[in-house]
């Protein structure tokens, strides 16, 4: 590792990106934990741990590959703009409670590899939010550290998904502000992604003021849309 690389590891940008990836994994890992539990629920008790570990390992490897593609694709003009829009929507979804149990169609299997396959396929379908959010957060740490950060974030997600998700979900129920701040974080990442879109850099001043301004705008956009949709949903339910 060169001296420049060591110096980059000590910058605030790097550790902010680390913190963002950990928070993203916490916020978006709960659904994956539910999927794993549902897929493995019919396995014999002695095989459940194996099913959970193998399924999670397969899902993590697949996600590393997806994020590597995402990091490459984000260098294409205007794709960061699209990714930012998707992140805003993901952030809004965090703030608006779901009406239906979207996990009801997860099929359990009494065979180890059948359960592992179910976990991997279901996680692939559900991991688009993680992939986009982690790729966006990793962009803030410098190009040389993007993939190491991605791998670090996914390693952190393993204990969160396998062991810690239920605790995190309880904390979210007790302190709803965590969910609100998480949704706003995704909006912030969306705004900073748009700021560095290769197709827009010639139109947007590339300085910290604009970067922070677009990040704040993205965070507030998620908050406002989420509150409006949440209020409408509550009025409809009455």
C-alpha positions as CSV (number, residue, x, y, z in Angstrom):
1,X,0.0,0.0,0.0
2,X,1.4,3.4,-1.0
3,X,1.7,6.4,1.2
4,X,-1.1,8.1,-0.8
5,X,-3.4,5.2,-0.2
6,X,-2.7,5.2,3.6
7,X,-3.4,9.0,3.7
8,X,-6.7,8.4,1.8
9,X,-7.7,5.8,4.5
10,X,-7.3,8.5,7.1
11,X,-9.5,11.1,5.4
12,X,-13.0,12.0,6.7
13,X,-14.5,11.0,3.3
14,X,-13.4,7.4,3.7
15,X,-14.7,6.9,7.2
16,X,-18.0,8.8,6.4
17,X,-18.5,6.3,3.5
18,X,-17.7,3.4,6.0
19,X,-20.4,4.7,8.3
20,X,-22.9,5.1,5.5
21,X,-22.4,1.6,4.3
22,X,-22.8,0.1,7.8
23,X,-26.0,2.1,8.3
24,X,-27.4,1.1,4.9
25,X,-26.7,-2.5,5.8
26,X,-28.6,-2.1,9.1
27,X,-31.6,-0.4,7.6
28,X,-31.9,-2.6,4.5
29,X,-30.8,-5.9,6.0
30,X,-33.9,-6.6,8.0
31,X,-36.0,-7.9,5.0
32,X,-33.2,-10.2,4.0
33,X,-33.1,-11.7,7.5
34,X,-36.9,-12.4,7.3
35,X,-36.4,-14.0,3.8
36,X,-33.7,-16.3,5.2
37,X,-35.8,-17.3,8.2
38,X,-38.8,-18.1,6.0
39,X,-36.8,-20.1,3.4
40,X,-35.1,-22.2,6.1
41,X,-38.1,-22.7,8.4
42,X,-38.9,-26.3,7.3
43,X,-35.3,-27.5,7.5
44,X,-34.5,-29.9,10.4
45,X,-33.2,-27.9,13.4
46,X,-29.7,-29.3,13.0
47,X,-29.5,-28.1,9.4
48,X,-31.0,-24.6,9.9
49,X,-27.7,-22.9,10.8
50,X,-26.0,-24.5,7.7
51,X,-28.9,-23.3,5.5
52,X,-28.6,-19.7,6.9
53,X,-24.8,-19.6,6.6
54,X,-24.6,-21.1,3.1
55,X,-27.6,-19.1,1.8
56,X,-26.1,-15.8,3.2
57,X,-22.6,-16.6,1.8
58,X,-24.0,-17.3,-1.6
59,X,-26.1,-14.1,-1.5
60,X,-23.1,-12.0,-0.4
61,X,-20.9,-13.3,-3.2
62,X,-23.6,-12.6,-5.7
63,X,-24.1,-9.1,-4.3
64,X,-20.3,-8.3,-4.6
65,X,-20.5,-9.2,-8.3
66,X,-23.6,-7.0,-8.8
67,X,-22.0,-4.0,-7.0
68,X,-18.9,-4.4,-9.0
69,X,-21.0,-4.0,-12.1
70,X,-22.9,-1.1,-10.5
71,X,-19.7,0.8,-9.8
72,X,-18.6,0.3,-13.4
73,X,-22.0,1.3,-14.8
74,X,-22.1,4.5,-12.7
75,X,-19.3,5.9,-14.8
76,X,-21.7,6.0,-17.8
77,X,-23.3,9.5,-18.3
78,X,-26.7,10.0,-16.7
79,X,-26.8,6.6,-15.0
80,X,-26.0,8.3,-11.7
81,X,-29.0,10.5,-12.3
82,X,-31.2,7.4,-12.7
83,X,-29.5,5.7,-9.7
84,X,-30.1,8.8,-7.6
85,X,-33.8,8.8,-8.5
86,X,-34.0,5.1,-7.5
87,X,-32.3,5.9,-4.2
88,X,-34.8,8.7,-3.5
89,X,-37.6,6.2,-4.1
90,X,-36.0,3.6,-1.8
91,X,-35.6,6.2,0.9
92,X,-39.3,7.2,0.5
93,X,-40.3,3.5,0.8
94,X,-38.4,3.4,4.1
95,X,-40.6,6.2,5.5
96,X,-43.9,4.8,4.2
97,X,-45.2,1.7,6.0
98,X,-46.0,-1.3,3.9
99,X,-49.6,-2.4,3.7
100,X,-49.0,-6.0,2.7
101,X,-46.7,-8.7,3.8
102,X,-44.5,-9.0,0.8
103,X,-42.8,-12.1,2.1
104,X,-45.8,-14.3,2.1
105,X,-44.8,-16.0,-1.2
106,X,-41.4,-17.2,0.0
107,X,-41.4,-21.0,-0.3
108,X,-39.7,-23.0,2.4
109,X,-37.8,-26.1,1.6
110,X,-37.1,-29.2,3.8
111,X,-33.9,-29.8,1.7
112,X,-30.7,-27.9,2.5
113,X,-29.7,-26.9,-1.0
114,X,-33.3,-26.1,-1.9
115,X,-33.4,-23.7,1.0
116,X,-30.0,-22.2,0.0
117,X,-31.2,-21.7,-3.6
118,X,-34.4,-20.0,-2.3
119,X,-32.3,-17.6,-0.1
120,X,-30.0,-16.7,-2.9
121,X,-32.7,-16.1,-5.5
122,X,-34.9,-14.1,-3.1
123,X,-32.0,-12.1,-1.9
124,X,-31.0,-11.3,-5.5
125,X,-34.5,-9.9,-6.1
126,X,-34.6,-7.9,-2.9
127,X,-31.0,-6.6,-3.0
128,X,-31.3,-3.9,-5.7
129,X,-31.7,-1.3,-3.0
130,X,-28.6,-2.5,-1.2
131,X,-26.6,-2.6,-4.4
132,X,-27.4,0.9,-5.5
133,X,-27.1,2.4,-2.0
134,X,-23.7,0.8,-1.2
135,X,-22.3,1.6,-4.7
136,X,-23.4,5.2,-4.2
137,X,-21.9,5.4,-0.7
138,X,-18.6,3.8,-1.8
139,X,-18.2,6.5,-4.6
140,X,-17.5,9.1,-1.9
141,X,-14.4,7.3,-0.6
142,X,-12.2,7.7,-3.7
143,X,-11.9,5.4,-6.7
144,X,-9.0,3.3,-5.3
145,X,-11.0,2.2,-2.3
146,X,-14.5,1.5,-3.8
147,X,-14.3,-2.3,-4.1
148,X,-12.6,-2.8,-0.7
149,X,-15.3,-0.6,0.9
150,X,-18.0,-2.6,-0.9
151,X,-16.5,-5.9,0.4
152,X,-16.2,-4.4,3.9
153,X,-19.8,-3.3,3.9
154,X,-21.0,-6.7,2.8
155,X,-18.9,-8.4,5.4
156,X,-20.4,-6.1,8.0
157,X,-23.9,-7.1,6.7
158,X,-23.4,-10.8,7.4
159,X,-23.7,-10.7,11.2
160,X,-26.3,-8.0,10.8
161,X,-28.4,-10.2,8.6
162,X,-27.8,-13.5,10.3
163,X,-27.8,-12.4,14.0
164,X,-28.6,-8.8,14.5
165,X,-31.5,-7.9,12.4
166,X,-34.3,-8.7,14.9
167,X,-32.6,-6.4,17.5
168,X,-32.2,-3.7,14.9
169,X,-35.9,-4.0,13.9
170,X,-36.9,-3.7,17.6
171,X,-34.8,-0.5,17.9
172,X,-36.5,0.9,14.8
173,X,-39.9,0.2,16.2
174,X,-38.9,1.9,19.5
175,X,-37.1,4.8,17.9
176,X,-38.8,5.7,14.5
177,X,-36.3,8.6,14.1
178,X,-33.7,6.0,13.1
179,X,-35.8,5.1,10.0
180,X,-36.4,8.7,9.1
181,X,-32.7,9.5,9.3
182,X,-31.9,6.4,7.3
183,X,-34.3,7.5,4.5
184,X,-32.8,11.0,4.5
185,X,-29.3,9.4,4.3
186,X,-30.3,7.6,1.1
187,X,-31.6,11.0,-0.2
188,X,-28.2,12.6,0.7
189,X,-26.3,9.9,-1.2
190,X,-28.7,10.3,-4.2
191,X,-28.0,14.1,-4.3
192,X,-24.2,13.6,-4.1
193,X,-24.4,10.9,-6.8
194,X,-26.2,13.3,-9.2
195,X,-23.6,16.0,-8.5
196,X,-20.8,13.7,-9.9
197,X,-22.8,12.3,-12.9
198,X,-20.4,12.3,-15.9
199,X,-23.2,13.7,-18.1
200,X,-23.9,16.6,-15.7
201,X,-20.4,17.7,-14.5
202,X,-20.1,20.3,-17.2
203,X,-23.4,21.9,-16.1
204,X,-23.0,21.7,-12.3
205,X,-20.1,23.5,-10.5
206,X,-17.9,20.8,-9.0
207,X,-17.3,22.2,-5.5
208,X,-18.1,21.2,-2.0
209,X,-20.9,23.8,-1.6
210,X,-22.9,22.3,-4.5
211,X,-22.1,18.7,-3.3
212,X,-23.5,19.5,0.1
213,X,-26.4,21.5,-1.3
214,X,-27.5,18.7,-3.6
215,X,-27.1,16.2,-0.7
216,X,-29.3,18.3,1.6
217,X,-31.8,18.7,-1.2
218,X,-32.0,15.0,-1.7
219,X,-32.4,14.3,2.0
220,X,-35.2,16.9,2.3
221,X,-36.9,15.5,-0.9
222,X,-37.1,12.1,0.6
223,X,-38.4,13.5,3.9
224,X,-41.1,15.6,2.3
225,X,-42.3,13.0,-0.2
226,X,-42.3,10.3,2.6
227,X,-44.3,12.5,5.0
228,X,-46.8,13.4,2.3
229,X,-47.3,9.8,1.1
230,X,-47.4,8.6,4.7
231,X,-50.1,11.2,5.6
232,X,-52.2,10.2,2.5
233,X,-51.9,6.5,3.4
234,X,-53.0,7.2,7.0
235,X,-56.0,9.2,5.7
236,X,-57.0,6.4,3.3
237,X,-56.8,3.8,6.1
238,X,-59.3,5.8,8.3
